[in-house]
Amino acid sequence: MQDARMLEDALSERGYGPDIMDEVDKNDLVSCGLSNGDALRLKRAARIWWTSPDAKRTRRSPTPAPPIRIDDRVRIQFEK
């Protein structure tokens, strides 16, 4: 499947992740931009991938978050 990452936003907007992909209706996946064949392939492979060691790796952010700078004038107080 080419450019599968480009579909990540469309799938996540609907709450579809690899843990439930095999239960998602094929037509719903097609409406996200997949071809019929790719939708079937994704349904078959998602559960296998989800239970593999590859799924346990931490995801890297495409752009690292900038460091947070705390101004000396800002005070934070928590009440218990």
Number of C-alpha atoms within 10 A of each C-alpha: 11 6 7 11 10 10 13 13 12 15 19 10 10 11 10 18 16 18 13 13 21 20 11 13 12 19 13 14 23 15 13 16 15 18 15 14 12 17 23 17 13 20 20 13 13 17 17 13 15 16 12 11 8 9 12 10 8 7 7 7 7 6 6 7 7 6 6 6 6 8 7 6 6 7 7 5 6 4 3 3
